[in-house]
């Protein structure tokens, strides 16, 4: 299946949008991250939550960074750097001055875990979207803290209605559709927990309303309302036929026809969006054929009447991990401690036990202590490869000099930092077991302390049987 048509349509849409796009400037101050990179991302959509990199800047010696980009409307963006992430909203034709705070090492002592932080804004206009949201969130948080017991006791209905009416009154003169929807759907999120019937919630917040694809709070409510909705639907008698349409027929039309019988999904736009979200969830359910799930999503990506649904379906397909067992392990080219270039393909024909680690990672070092013994017993059948994610190569060299027994293939990711992205490394240590054909056997693989030896023994046993034959 080809997605060239989608890509060309996307380029055409971007070209048309750029005609009316307006400039946005962000001036950032991050003194704790001098000489480190900060990357700006937009969200492709709020179903796949795909992050699209827009630009990367290096924080200068004075602690400043700067972004200039364009947008046609208000959107939520992400700034990421030095294991920190922060969200903010941007409006076209606006300049922002922000402070990116240092890491809270007390609350988050592990430097490899990404921490969410709150940006600080130099606010000069109280009607700017971030200023409005910050002020509203303070009122929302105050309401929640004062009325939390009513929600626990299931007596929150009157309190929530009163808060909603007050917000409508206070912001009635404000002509900010995005912000007004933000208020509506933050309240909707609480409303979802007031034990109202789903029918009342759907009528109030979803049915006969437009789908606000770019509004984060609307989509948060949508995702919560329809969380694993297809799986629940299939448990009912009328929904069981949907299983056959996916697993046996691989039929988009059949799925849409059956879901049309659902009282919340009479609208075909909402129905197709729920189908996209639901298929994305079913991909990870063992009872469903992944190839059929991808096929149906592919038909939406190439044939939906809605350009936004085409894009979302394509993003959902792309979000599926490429590292599942049976998939090809991404190739890499990295340097060992002697400066020799090493490729994964160098080990073709052999099993590879691959791990990502760092000298500052205590669990990594604890696991590494077990590898010399495993290598002694299985090193003739399995190649052990460790990829260091240390930024300081000198620290790595000192560590290896102090640990000469760590004599397997140890590489550094420095000349090809995309290897971290290609292997979707979110934390260390991370392990993978690759077969002689370059395909994953285990992804992720068991750690040395988690009985990976049983897998090694199975490999060894099979090799002995082959040799005997």
GIRARA-V490900 format. One record per residue. RES is the residue in three letters. OMEGA is omega in whole degrees, -180 to 180 (* if undefined). BURIAL is b if it has 16 or more other ideal C-beta (glycine too) atoms within 10 Angstrom, else e. Layout:
RES_OMEGA_BURIAL + RES_OMEGA_BURIAL
This chain:
UNK_-179_e + UNK_179_e + UNK_-180_b + UNK_-178_e + UNK_179_e + UNK_-178_b + UNK_179_e + UNK_179_e + UNK_178_e + UNK_179_e + UNK_180_e + UNK_179_e + UNK_179_e + UNK_-179_e + UNK_180_e + UNK_-178_e + UNK_-176_e + UNK_179_e + UNK_-177_e + UNK_179_e + UNK_-180_b + UNK_-174_e + UNK_174_e + UNK_179_b + UNK_175_e + UNK_173_b + UNK_-175_e + UNK_176_b + UNK_-177_b + UNK_-174_b + UNK_-180_e + UNK_-173_e + UNK_179_b + UNK_178_e + UNK_176_e + UNK_-176_e + UNK_169_e + UNK_-179_b + UNK_177_b + UNK_179_b + UNK_164_b + UNK_177_b + UNK_180_b + UNK_177_b + UNK_-177_b + UNK_169_b + UNK_176_b + UNK_-174_b + UNK_178_e + UNK_-180_b + UNK_-177_e + UNK_179_e + UNK_-180_e + UNK_-178_e + UNK_177_e + UNK_177_e + UNK_176_b + UNK_177_e + UNK_-174_b + UNK_-175_e + UNK_179_e + UNK_177_e + UNK_-177_b + UNK_170_e + UNK_-171_b + UNK_175_e + UNK_169_b + UNK_177_e + UNK_-175_e + UNK_176_e + UNK_179_b + UNK_-175_e + UNK_177_e + UNK_177_b + UNK_176_b + UNK_179_b + UNK_-179_b + UNK_171_b + UNK_-177_b + UNK_176_b + UNK_175_b + UNK_179_b + UNK_174_e + UNK_175_b + UNK_-180_b + UNK_177_b + UNK_173_b + UNK_175_b + UNK_177_b + UNK_176_b + UNK_176_b + UNK_177_e + UNK_178_e + UNK_171_b + UNK_-179_e + UNK_172_b + UNK_-174_e + UNK_174_b + UNK_180_e + UNK_-172_b + UNK_178_b + UNK_180_e + UNK_174_b + UNK_-174_e + UNK_178_e + UNK_179_e + UNK_-177_e + UNK_-175_e + UNK_-180_e + UNK_-176_e + UNK_-179_e + UNK_178_b + UNK_-179_e + UNK_-178_e + UNK_175_b + UNK_-180_e + UNK_177_b + UNK_177_e + UNK_173_b + UNK_-175_e + UNK_168_e + UNK_-171_e + UNK_175_e + UNK_-178_e + UNK_-176_e + UNK_177_e + UNK_175_e + UNK_-169_b + UNK_179_b + UNK_179_b + UNK_179_e + UNK_-177_b + UNK_179_b + UNK_-180_b + UNK_179_e + UNK_-179_b + UNK_177_e + UNK_178_e + UNK_179_e + UNK_-180_b + UNK_178_e + UNK_177_e + UNK_-178_b + UNK_-178_e + UNK_-179_e + UNK_-173_e + UNK_-180_b + UNK_-179_e + UNK_179_e + UNK_178_e + UNK_179_b + UNK_-178_e + UNK_179_e + UNK_179_e + UNK_-172_e + UNK_-171_b + UNK_-177_e + UNK_180_e + UNK_-178_b + UNK_177_b + UNK_-180_e + UNK_179_e + UNK_-180_b + UNK_179_b + UNK_179_e + UNK_179_e + UNK_178_b + UNK_179_e + UNK_-175_e + UNK_-176_e + UNK_-175_e + UNK_-177_e + UNK_-176_e + UNK_180_e + UNK_-179_e + UNK_-176_b + UNK_-179_e + UNK_-179_b + UNK_178_b + UNK_177_b + UNK_176_b + UNK_179_b + UNK_-178_b + UNK_-172_b + UNK_166_b + UNK_176_b + UNK_178_b + UNK_179_b + UNK_175_e + UNK_-180_b + UNK_-180_b + UNK_-179_b + UNK_179_e + UNK_175_b + UNK_169_e + UNK_175_e + UNK_179_e + UNK_178_e + UNK_178_e + UNK_-180_e + UNK_179_b + UNK_-179_b + UNK_-176_e + UNK_-168_e + UNK_-172_b + UNK_-174_b + UNK_-180_e + UNK_174_e + UNK_177_e + UNK_174_e + UNK_-179_b + UNK_-173_b + UNK_-174_b + UNK_179_b + UNK_-174_b + UNK_-177_b + UNK_176_b + UNK_-177_b + UNK_175_b + UNK_177_b + UNK_178_b + UNK_-177_b + UNK_179_e + UNK_-179_e + UNK_-176_b + UNK_179_b + UNK_-179_e + UNK_-176_e + UNK_-180_b + UNK_-180_b + UNK_178_b + UNK_-179_e + UNK_-178_b + UNK_-180_b + UNK_176_e + UNK_-176_e + UNK_-177_e + UNK_-176_e + UNK_-176_b + UNK_179_e + UNK_180_e + UNK_179_b + UNK_-180_e + UNK_-180_e + UNK_178_b + UNK_-172_b + UNK_-176_e + UNK_-175_e + UNK_-174_e + UNK_-169_b + UNK_173_b + UNK_-178_b + UNK_180_e + UNK_178_b + UNK_-178_b + UNK_-179_b + UNK_-179_e + UNK_-179_b + UNK_177_b + UNK_178_e + UNK_180_e + UNK_-174_b + UNK_180_e + UNK_-170_b + UNK_176_b + UNK_178_e + UNK_-173_b + UNK_176_e + UNK_178_e + UNK_-179_b + UNK_-179_b + UNK_178_b + UNK_176_b + UNK_178_b + UNK_179_b + UNK_-179_b + UNK_-178_b + UNK_178_b + UNK_177_b + UNK_178_b + UNK_-178_b + UNK_180_b + UNK_-177_b + UNK_178_e + UNK_-174_e + UNK_-177_e + UNK_-176_e + UNK_-179_b + UNK_-176_e + UNK_-177_e + UNK_178_e + UNK_177_b + UNK_-180_b + UNK_-179_b + UNK_-180_b + UNK_177_b + UNK_179_b + UNK_178_b + UNK_176_b + UNK_-178_b + UNK_-178_b + UNK_-172_b + UNK_180_e + UNK_177_b + UNK_-177_e + UNK_-179_b + UNK_-180_e + UNK_179_b + UNK_174_b + UNK_-177_b + UNK_-178_b + UNK_179_b + UNK_178_b + UNK_179_b + UNK_178_b + UNK_177_b + UNK_-179_b + UNK_-178_e + UNK_-180_e + UNK_-176_b + UNK_176_e + UNK_-174_e + UNK_-179_b + UNK_178_e + UNK_-178_e + UNK_179_e + UNK_179_e + UNK_178_e + UNK_-179_b + UNK_177_b + UNK_174_e + UNK_176_b + UNK_-174_e + UNK_-179_b + UNK_173_b + UNK_-175_e + UNK_178_b + UNK_179_e + UNK_179_e + UNK_180_e + UNK_-177_e + UNK_178_b + UNK_174_e + UNK_-179_b + UNK_176_e + UNK_-175_e + UNK_178_b + UNK_-177_e + UNK_-180_e + UNK_172_e + UNK_-179_b + UNK_173_b + UNK_-171_b + UNK_175_b + UNK_175_b + UNK_-173_b + UNK_175_b + UNK_-176_b + UNK_-179_b + UNK_-176_b + UNK_-177_b + UNK_178_e + UNK_178_e + UNK_-176_b + UNK_177_e + UNK_179_e + UNK_-177_b + UNK_179_b + UNK_-178_e + UNK_-174_e + UNK_-180_b + UNK_180_b + UNK_177_e + UNK_179_b + UNK_180_b + UNK_-176_e + UNK_-173_e + UNK_-175_b + UNK_177_e + UNK_-178_e + UNK_-175_e + UNK_176_b + UNK_179_b + UNK_-178_b + UNK_178_b + UNK_-179_b + UNK_-179_b + UNK_176_b + UNK_177_b + UNK_174_b + UNK_-179_e + UNK_-179_e + UNK_178_e + UNK_177_e + UNK_178_e + UNK_-180_b + UNK_178_e + UNK_-180_e + UNK_-179_b + UNK_178_e + UNK_180_e + UNK_-177_e + UNK_-177_e + UNK_180_e + UNK_176_e + UNK_-168_b + UNK_176_e + UNK_-178_b + UNK_179_b + UNK_-174_b + UNK_176_b + UNK_-174_b + UNK_-170_b + UNK_-176_e + UNK_-179_e + UNK_-175_b + UNK_176_e + UNK_180_e + UNK_178_b + UNK_178_b + UNK_-178_e + UNK_179_e + UNK_175_b + UNK_-177_e + UNK_178_b + UNK_180_e + UNK_176_e + UNK_2_b + UNK_174_b + UNK_-173_b + UNK_177_b + UNK_175_b + UNK_-173_b + UNK_-179_b + UNK_-177_b + UNK_179_e + UNK_178_e + UNK_179_b + UNK_179_e + UNK_169_b + UNK_174_b + UNK_179_e + UNK_-1_b + UNK_179_b + UNK_175_b + UNK_175_b + UNK_174_b + UNK_-179_b + UNK_-178_e + UNK_176_e + UNK_173_e + UNK_-179_b + UNK_178_b + UNK_176_e + UNK_178_b + UNK_-179_b + UNK_177_e + UNK_177_e + UNK_-179_b + UNK_-179_b + UNK_180_e + UNK_179_e + UNK_179_e + UNK_-180_e + UNK_179_e + UNK_-179_e + UNK_179_e + UNK_180_e + UNK_*_e
